[in-house]
Amino acid sequence: MALFSGRKQARAENALRQAELVAAGPAPWRAGREARRAVEHCAAVFGPGAEATARARALVARALRSAGDFDGAEAELRSALAAVEPDGASDGTLRGELAVVLELGGRAAEAEQEARRVLAAGHGTWETRQWLAISVGSSGRHREAAELFAEAAGHARGLPDGETYSCKLRSDRLAQLVLLGRFAEVDEEAVELRARAARLSGPTGLLVPVAVDNNRALGLVLRGRPGEAERLLLGGLRAVGGRGRVAVVLQINLSRTLLALGRVAEAADAVAAARMLTGGVQALPAHDRTALAHAEAAVLLARDELAAAERQARTTLPHLAPAHHRALELRTLLGTAELRRGAGSDTLTAVLADWRTHFGPDHHGAAAARAALADAGGRPRA
């Protein structure tokens, strides 16, 4: 009997290892079948609330979210959570994955709550800290997000492969610094981060420099240097082969750059390229969906298609936290379109006040709102 039990345990452990190998491979959405097999074996041998079973169920959910089925992944995780001890190790494994699913689906406040619960129970990983920082940034608290990314990078540095994780987290922090308009820090951090990334191997060694240059490019556009930004973005597209989620983001920022250069038709082409590329991305996060919608609205505004630009902005705004940088950009765009068609300056005046409140009077967003009012003959109210 002991021999038979040992064989069953070995089969369960092998099934879990196989599922984890497939999940870590180039096509993680294909891991669902292996993961469900691991759940079946682990639940039978170790019990439905065991750590091994929870790991297998988290892999099922990860396969679902890699395939873009965020609702299915959430349902799987919540079902699994009902079988484990609250705030135990298994609970932490499942809730850490739930935080990712919720953030990707555009539910940042809930994602933050789950990540904080995992960390409070002492079960958080560097990835839990990463997704906490991401969800805080998605909630529009960009300064706090920058601090959390820095803390997470420091935590990751002491782990095996810590330099890889740390570089990724510092790259994520760079994006928050750009939105905050802390461009001197961006420039300094980018040089160091690129030097560190040059020592990395594998996908991270490729993607971190591209992400750094993407963030630098956005910062260059926001401070009026789009020519330099275009060169960085085109280099990034060449590096990633013009495919995948990273290429979507690069095309979105390229469209912004081309608009700043007055090349509206090319900007529209970049937006169209980004939209086409999304068809090949299994799971496009809510953050990228709103970025693409904003890019489309900006092209419509540049073409003087005011009603269409307004519709796009109004449709996208409910998916963003009110204090998020992109929400204020969209409101600036909306107010500009309204003012151009003679609907008054109330929206622009209100968003200028919010730029000042959340980012400061000297921030590039506040300057853009003031310029929009001045260009259209409006006057900001005190």
Contacts in CASP RR format, 6 or more apart in sequence:
PFRMAT RR
TARGET T0000
AUTHOR 0000-0000-0000
METHOD contacts of the structure
MODEL  1
MALFSGRKQARAENALRQAELVAAGPAPWRAGREARRAVEHCAAVFGPGA
EATARARALVARALRSAGDFDGAEAELRSALAAVEPDGASDGTLRGELAV
VLELGGRAAEAEQEARRVLAAGHGTWETRQWLAISVGSSGRHREAAELFA
EAAGHARGLPDGETYSCKLRSDRLAQLVLLGRFAEVDEEAVELRARAARL
SGPTGLLVPVAVDNNRALGLVLRGRPGEAERLLLGGLRAVGGRGRVAVVL
QINLSRTLLALGRVAEAADAVAAARMLTGGVQALPAHDRTALAHAEAAVL
LARDELAAAERQARTTLPHLAPAHHRALELRTLLGTAELRRGAGSDTLTA
VLADWRTHFGPDHHGAAAARAALADAGGRPRA
8 41 0 8 1.000
8 44 0 8 1.000
8 45 0 8 1.000
9 45 0 8 1.000
9 46 0 8 1.000
11 41 0 8 1.000
11 45 0 8 1.000
12 38 0 8 1.000
12 41 0 8 1.000
12 42 0 8 1.000
12 44 0 8 1.000
12 45 0 8 1.000
12 46 0 8 1.000
12 52 0 8 1.000
13 52 0 8 1.000
15 34 0 8 1.000
15 37 0 8 1.000
15 38 0 8 1.000
15 40 0 8 1.000
15 41 0 8 1.000
15 42 0 8 1.000
15 56 0 8 1.000
16 38 0 8 1.000
16 41 0 8 1.000
16 42 0 8 1.000
16 52 0 8 1.000
16 55 0 8 1.000
16 56 0 8 1.000
18 34 0 8 1.000
18 38 0 8 1.000
19 31 0 8 1.000
19 32 0 8 1.000
19 34 0 8 1.000
19 35 0 8 1.000
19 37 0 8 1.000
19 38 0 8 1.000
19 56 0 8 1.000
19 59 0 8 1.000
20 55 0 8 1.000
20 59 0 8 1.000
22 28 0 8 1.000
22 30 0 8 1.000
22 31 0 8 1.000
22 32 0 8 1.000
22 34 0 8 1.000
22 35 0 8 1.000
23 31 0 8 1.000
23 34 0 8 1.000
23 35 0 8 1.000
23 59 0 8 1.000
23 62 0 8 1.000
23 63 0 8 1.000
28 62 0 8 1.000
28 63 0 8 1.000
28 66 0 8 1.000
29 63 0 8 1.000
29 66 0 8 1.000
29 67 0 8 1.000
29 68 0 8 1.000
29 282 0 8 1.000
30 63 0 8 1.000
31 59 0 8 1.000
31 62 0 8 1.000
31 63 0 8 1.000
31 66 0 8 1.000
32 59 0 8 1.000
32 60 0 8 1.000
32 63 0 8 1.000
32 64 0 8 1.000
34 59 0 8 1.000
35 56 0 8 1.000
35 57 0 8 1.000
35 59 0 8 1.000
35 60 0 8 1.000
35 62 0 8 1.000
35 63 0 8 1.000
36 60 0 8 1.000
38 56 0 8 1.000
38 59 0 8 1.000
39 53 0 8 1.000
39 56 0 8 1.000
39 57 0 8 1.000
39 60 0 8 1.000
42 50 0 8 1.000
42 52 0 8 1.000
42 53 0 8 1.000
42 55 0 8 1.000
42 56 0 8 1.000
43 49 0 8 1.000
43 50 0 8 1.000
43 53 0 8 1.000
46 52 0 8 1.000
46 53 0 8 1.000
47 53 0 8 1.000
48 83 0 8 1.000
49 83 0 8 1.000
49 84 0 8 1.000
49 85 0 8 1.000
49 90 0 8 1.000
50 90 0 8 1.000
51 89 0 8 1.000
51 90 0 8 1.000
51 93 0 8 1.000
53 80 0 8 1.000
53 83 0 8 1.000
53 90 0 8 1.000
54 80 0 8 1.000
54 84 0 8 1.000
54 89 0 8 1.000
54 90 0 8 1.000
54 91 0 8 1.000
54 93 0 8 1.000
54 94 0 8 1.000
55 93 0 8 1.000
57 76 0 8 1.000
57 77 0 8 1.000
57 80 0 8 1.000
57 94 0 8 1.000
58 77 0 8 1.000
58 80 0 8 1.000
58 93 0 8 1.000
58 94 0 8 1.000
58 96 0 8 1.000
58 97 0 8 1.000
60 76 0 8 1.000
61 72 0 8 1.000
61 73 0 8 1.000
61 74 0 8 1.000
61 76 0 8 1.000
61 77 0 8 1.000
61 80 0 8 1.000
61 94 0 8 1.000
61 97 0 8 1.000
61 98 0 8 1.000
61 101 0 8 1.000
62 73 0 8 1.000
62 97 0 8 1.000
64 70 0 8 1.000
64 72 0 8 1.000
64 73 0 8 1.000
64 76 0 8 1.000
65 73 0 8 1.000
65 100 0 8 1.000
65 101 0 8 1.000
65 104 0 8 1.000
65 283 0 8 1.000
66 282 0 8 1.000
66 283 0 8 1.000
67 282 0 8 1.000
67 283 0 8 1.000
68 282 0 8 1.000
68 283 0 8 1.000
68 284 0 8 1.000
70 101 0 8 1.000
70 104 0 8 1.000
70 105 0 8 1.000
70 283 0 8 1.000
73 97 0 8 1.000
73 101 0 8 1.000
74 98 0 8 1.000
74 101 0 8 1.000
74 102 0 8 1.000
77 94 0 8 1.000
77 95 0 8 1.000
77 97 0 8 1.000
77 98 0 8 1.000
77 101 0 8 1.000
78 98 0 8 1.000
80 94 0 8 1.000
81 91 0 8 1.000
81 94 0 8 1.000
81 95 0 8 1.000
81 98 0 8 1.000
84 90 0 8 1.000
84 91 0 8 1.000
84 94 0 8 1.000
85 91 0 8 1.000
87 117 0 8 1.000
87 121 0 8 1.000
87 123 0 8 1.000
88 121 0 8 1.000
88 123 0 8 1.000
89 123 0 8 1.000
91 121 0 8 1.000
91 123 0 8 1.000
92 118 0 8 1.000
92 121 0 8 1.000
92 123 0 8 1.000
92 124 0 8 1.000
93 123 0 8 1.000
95 114 0 8 1.000
95 115 0 8 1.000
95 117 0 8 1.000
95 118 0 8 1.000
96 114 0 8 1.000
96 115 0 8 1.000
96 118 0 8 1.000
96 124 0 8 1.000
96 127 0 8 1.000
96 128 0 8 1.000
96 131 0 8 1.000
98 111 0 8 1.000
98 114 0 8 1.000
99 111 0 8 1.000
99 112 0 8 1.000
99 114 0 8 1.000
99 115 0 8 1.000
99 118 0 8 1.000
99 128 0 8 1.000
99 131 0 8 1.000
99 132 0 8 1.000
99 135 0 8 1.000
100 111 0 8 1.000
100 127 0 8 1.000
100 131 0 8 1.000
102 108 0 8 1.000
102 110 0 8 1.000
102 111 0 8 1.000
102 114 0 8 1.000
102 135 0 8 1.000
103 111 0 8 1.000
103 131 0 8 1.000
103 134 0 8 1.000
103 135 0 8 1.000
103 138 0 8 1.000
103 285 0 8 1.000
103 286 0 8 1.000
104 283 0 8 1.000
104 285 0 8 1.000
104 286 0 8 1.000
105 285 0 8 1.000
105 286 0 8 1.000
106 138 0 8 1.000
106 285 0 8 1.000
106 286 0 8 1.000
106 287 0 8 1.000
106 319 0 8 1.000
108 135 0 8 1.000
108 136 0 8 1.000
108 137 0 8 1.000
108 138 0 8 1.000
108 139 0 8 1.000
108 321 0 8 1.000
109 135 0 8 1.000
109 139 0 8 1.000
111 131 0 8 1.000
111 134 0 8 1.000
111 135 0 8 1.000
111 138 0 8 1.000
112 132 0 8 1.000
112 135 0 8 1.000
112 136 0 8 1.000
112 139 0 8 1.000
115 128 0 8 1.000
115 129 0 8 1.000
115 131 0 8 1.000
115 132 0 8 1.000
115 135 0 8 1.000
116 132 0 8 1.000
118 124 0 8 1.000
118 128 0 8 1.000
119 128 0 8 1.000
119 129 0 8 1.000
119 132 0 8 1.000
126 152 0 8 1.000
126 155 0 8 1.000
126 156 0 8 1.000
126 159 0 8 1.000
126 162 0 8 1.000
126 165 0 8 1.000
126 169 0 8 1.000
129 148 0 8 1.000
129 151 0 8 1.000
129 152 0 8 1.000
129 155 0 8 1.000
129 156 0 8 1.000
129 169 0 8 1.000
130 149 0 8 1.000
130 152 0 8 1.000
130 168 0 8 1.000
130 169 0 8 1.000
130 172 0 8 1.000
132 148 0 8 1.000
132 152 0 8 1.000
133 145 0 8 1.000
133 148 0 8 1.000
133 149 0 8 1.000
133 152 0 8 1.000
133 169 0 8 1.000
133 172 0 8 1.000
133 173 0 8 1.000
134 145 0 8 1.000
134 172 0 8 1.000
136 144 0 8 1.000
136 145 0 8 1.000
136 148 0 8 1.000
137 144 0 8 1.000
137 145 0 8 1.000
137 176 0 8 1.000
137 324 0 8 1.000
138 286 0 8 1.000
138 287 0 8 1.000
138 321 0 8 1.000
138 324 0 8 1.000
139 321 0 8 1.000
139 323 0 8 1.000
139 324 0 8 1.000
140 321 0 8 1.000
140 323 0 8 1.000
140 324 0 8 1.000
140 325 0 8 1.000
140 327 0 8 1.000
140 358 0 8 1.000
141 323 0 8 1.000
142 176 0 8 1.000
142 179 0 8 1.000
142 180 0 8 1.000
142 324 0 8 1.000
142 325 0 8 1.000
143 176 0 8 1.000
143 180 0 8 1.000
145 173 0 8 1.000
145 176 0 8 1.000
146 173 0 8 1.000
146 176 0 8 1.000
146 177 0 8 1.000
146 180 0 8 1.000
149 169 0 8 1.000
149 170 0 8 1.000
149 172 0 8 1.000
149 173 0 8 1.000
149 176 0 8 1.000
150 170 0 8 1.000
150 173 0 8 1.000
152 169 0 8 1.000
153 165 0 8 1.000
153 166 0 8 1.000
153 169 0 8 1.000
153 170 0 8 1.000
153 173 0 8 1.000
154 166 0 8 1.000
154 169 0 8 1.000
156 162 0 8 1.000
156 165 0 8 1.000
156 166 0 8 1.000
156 169 0 8 1.000
157 163 0 8 1.000
157 165 0 8 1.000
157 166 0 8 1.000
159 165 0 8 1.000
163 196 0 8 1.000
163 199 0 8 1.000
163 200 0 8 1.000
164 200 0 8 1.000
164 204 0 8 1.000
167 193 0 8 1.000
167 196 0 8 1.000
167 197 0 8 1.000
167 200 0 8 1.000
167 204 0 8 1.000
167 205 0 8 1.000
167 208 0 8 1.000
168 204 0 8 1.000
168 208 0 8 1.000
170 189 0 8 1.000
170 193 0 8 1.000
171 193 0 8 1.000
171 208 0 8 1.000
171 211 0 8 1.000
171 212 0 8 1.000
171 215 0 8 1.000
173 189 0 8 1.000
174 186 0 8 1.000
174 189 0 8 1.000
174 190 0 8 1.000
174 193 0 8 1.000
174 211 0 8 1.000
174 212 0 8 1.000
174 215 0 8 1.000
174 216 0 8 1.000
175 215 0 8 1.000
175 218 0 8 1.000
177 183 0 8 1.000
177 185 0 8 1.000
177 186 0 8 1.000
177 189 0 8 1.000
177 215 0 8 1.000
178 186 0 8 1.000
178 215 0 8 1.000
178 218 0 8 1.000
178 219 0 8 1.000
178 222 0 8 1.000
179 325 0 8 1.000
180 359 0 8 1.000
180 363 0 8 1.000
181 219 0 8 1.000
181 222 0 8 1.000
181 359 0 8 1.000
181 363 0 8 1.000
181 364 0 8 1.000
183 219 0 8 1.000
183 222 0 8 1.000
183 223 0 8 1.000
186 215 0 8 1.000
186 216 0 8 1.000
186 219 0 8 1.000
187 216 0 8 1.000
190 212 0 8 1.000
190 213 0 8 1.000
190 215 0 8 1.000
190 216 0 8 1.000
193 208 0 8 1.000
193 212 0 8 1.000
194 208 0 8 1.000
194 209 0 8 1.000
194 212 0 8 1.000
197 204 0 8 1.000
197 205 0 8 1.000
197 208 0 8 1.000
197 209 0 8 1.000
197 212 0 8 1.000
198 205 0 8 1.000
198 209 0 8 1.000
200 208 0 8 1.000
206 239 0 8 1.000
206 240 0 8 1.000
207 240 0 8 1.000
207 246 0 8 1.000
209 239 0 8 1.000
210 236 0 8 1.000
210 239 0 8 1.000
210 240 0 8 1.000
210 246 0 8 1.000
210 250 0 8 1.000
211 246 0 8 1.000
213 232 0 8 1.000
213 233 0 8 1.000
213 235 0 8 1.000
213 236 0 8 1.000
214 232 0 8 1.000
214 233 0 8 1.000
214 236 0 8 1.000
214 246 0 8 1.000
214 249 0 8 1.000
214 250 0 8 1.000
214 253 0 8 1.000
216 229 0 8 1.000
216 232 0 8 1.000
217 228 0 8 1.000
217 229 0 8 1.000
217 230 0 8 1.000
217 232 0 8 1.000
217 233 0 8 1.000
217 253 0 8 1.000
217 257 0 8 1.000
218 229 0 8 1.000
218 253 0 8 1.000
218 256 0 8 1.000
219 229 0 8 1.000
220 226 0 8 1.000
220 227 0 8 1.000
220 228 0 8 1.000
220 229 0 8 1.000
220 232 0 8 1.000
221 229 0 8 1.000
221 253 0 8 1.000
221 256 0 8 1.000
221 257 0 8 1.000
221 260 0 8 1.000
222 364 0 8 1.000
222 365 0 8 1.000
223 364 0 8 1.000
224 260 0 8 1.000
226 257 0 8 1.000
226 258 0 8 1.000
226 260 0 8 1.000
226 261 0 8 1.000
227 257 0 8 1.000
227 261 0 8 1.000
229 253 0 8 1.000
229 257 0 8 1.000
229 260 0 8 1.000
230 254 0 8 1.000
230 257 0 8 1.000
230 258 0 8 1.000
230 261 0 8 1.000
233 250 0 8 1.000
233 253 0 8 1.000
233 254 0 8 1.000
233 257 0 8 1.000
234 254 0 8 1.000
236 250 0 8 1.000
237 247 0 8 1.000
237 250 0 8 1.000
237 251 0 8 1.000
237 254 0 8 1.000
240 246 0 8 1.000
240 247 0 8 1.000
240 250 0 8 1.000
241 247 0 8 1.000
242 250 0 8 1.000
242 277 0 8 1.000
243 277 0 8 1.000
244 277 0 8 1.000
244 280 0 8 1.000
244 281 0 8 1.000
245 281 0 8 1.000
245 284 0 8 1.000
245 288 0 8 1.000
247 274 0 8 1.000
247 277 0 8 1.000
248 274 0 8 1.000
248 277 0 8 1.000
248 278 0 8 1.000
248 281 0 8 1.000
248 284 0 8 1.000
248 288 0 8 1.000
248 292 0 8 1.000
249 288 0 8 1.000
249 291 0 8 1.000
251 270 0 8 1.000
251 271 0 8 1.000
251 273 0 8 1.000
251 274 0 8 1.000
251 277 0 8 1.000
252 270 0 8 1.000
252 271 0 8 1.000
252 274 0 8 1.000
252 288 0 8 1.000
252 291 0 8 1.000
252 292 0 8 1.000
252 295 0 8 1.000
254 267 0 8 1.000
254 270 0 8 1.000
255 267 0 8 1.000
255 268 0 8 1.000
255 270 0 8 1.000
255 271 0 8 1.000
255 274 0 8 1.000
255 295 0 8 1.000
255 298 0 8 1.000
255 299 0 8 1.000
256 267 0 8 1.000
256 295 0 8 1.000
256 298 0 8 1.000
258 264 0 8 1.000
258 266 0 8 1.000
258 267 0 8 1.000
258 270 0 8 1.000
259 267 0 8 1.000
259 298 0 8 1.000
259 299 0 8 1.000
259 302 0 8 1.000
262 302 0 8 1.000
264 299 0 8 1.000
264 302 0 8 1.000
264 303 0 8 1.000
267 298 0 8 1.000
267 299 0 8 1.000
267 302 0 8 1.000
268 299 0 8 1.000
268 303 0 8 1.000
270 295 0 8 1.000
271 292 0 8 1.000
271 295 0 8 1.000
271 296 0 8 1.000
271 299 0 8 1.000
274 292 0 8 1.000
274 295 0 8 1.000
275 292 0 8 1.000
275 296 0 8 1.000
278 284 0 8 1.000
278 288 0 8 1.000
278 292 0 8 1.000
286 319 0 8 1.000
289 319 0 8 1.000
290 316 0 8 1.000
290 319 0 8 1.000
290 320 0 8 1.000
290 326 0 8 1.000
291 326 0 8 1.000
293 312 0 8 1.000
293 315 0 8 1.000
293 316 0 8 1.000
294 313 0 8 1.000
294 316 0 8 1.000
294 326 0 8 1.000
294 329 0 8 1.000
294 330 0 8 1.000
294 333 0 8 1.000
296 312 0 8 1.000
297 309 0 8 1.000
297 312 0 8 1.000
297 313 0 8 1.000
297 316 0 8 1.000
297 330 0 8 1.000
297 333 0 8 1.000
298 309 0 8 1.000
298 333 0 8 1.000
300 306 0 8 1.000
300 308 0 8 1.000
300 309 0 8 1.000
300 312 0 8 1.000
301 309 0 8 1.000
301 333 0 8 1.000
301 336 0 8 1.000
301 337 0 8 1.000
304 340 0 8 1.000
306 337 0 8 1.000
306 340 0 8 1.000
306 341 0 8 1.000
307 337 0 8 1.000
307 341 0 8 1.000
309 333 0 8 1.000
309 334 0 8 1.000
309 337 0 8 1.000
310 334 0 8 1.000
310 337 0 8 1.000
310 338 0 8 1.000
313 330 0 8 1.000
313 331 0 8 1.000
313 333 0 8 1.000
313 334 0 8 1.000
313 337 0 8 1.000
314 334 0 8 1.000
316 330 0 8 1.000
317 327 0 8 1.000
317 330 0 8 1.000
317 331 0 8 1.000
317 334 0 8 1.000
320 326 0 8 1.000
320 327 0 8 1.000
320 330 0 8 1.000
321 327 0 8 1.000
322 354 0 8 1.000
323 354 0 8 1.000
323 358 0 8 1.000
325 359 0 8 1.000
328 351 0 8 1.000
328 354 0 8 1.000
328 355 0 8 1.000
328 358 0 8 1.000
328 359 0 8 1.000
328 365 0 8 1.000
329 365 0 8 1.000
329 368 0 8 1.000
331 347 0 8 1.000
331 350 0 8 1.000
331 351 0 8 1.000
331 354 0 8 1.000
332 348 0 8 1.000
332 351 0 8 1.000
332 355 0 8 1.000
332 365 0 8 1.000
332 368 0 8 1.000
332 369 0 8 1.000
332 372 0 8 1.000
334 347 0 8 1.000
335 345 0 8 1.000
335 347 0 8 1.000
335 348 0 8 1.000
335 351 0 8 1.000
335 372 0 8 1.000
336 348 0 8 1.000
336 372 0 8 1.000
336 376 0 8 1.000
338 344 0 8 1.000
338 345 0 8 1.000
338 347 0 8 1.000
338 348 0 8 1.000
339 345 0 8 1.000
339 347 0 8 1.000
339 348 0 8 1.000
339 372 0 8 1.000
339 373 0 8 1.000
339 376 0 8 1.000
339 378 0 8 1.000
340 376 0 8 1.000
345 373 0 8 1.000
345 376 0 8 1.000
345 378 0 8 1.000
345 379 0 8 1.000
348 369 0 8 1.000
348 372 0 8 1.000
348 373 0 8 1.000
348 376 0 8 1.000
348 378 0 8 1.000
348 380 0 8 1.000
349 373 0 8 1.000
349 380 0 8 1.000
349 381 0 8 1.000
351 369 0 8 1.000
352 366 0 8 1.000
352 369 0 8 1.000
352 370 0 8 1.000
352 373 0 8 1.000
352 380 0 8 1.000
355 363 0 8 1.000
355 365 0 8 1.000
355 366 0 8 1.000
355 369 0 8 1.000
356 363 0 8 1.000
356 366 0 8 1.000
359 365 0 8 1.000
359 366 0 8 1.000
360 366 0 8 1.000
369 380 0 8 1.000
370 380 0 8 1.000
373 379 0 8 1.000
373 380 0 8 1.000
END
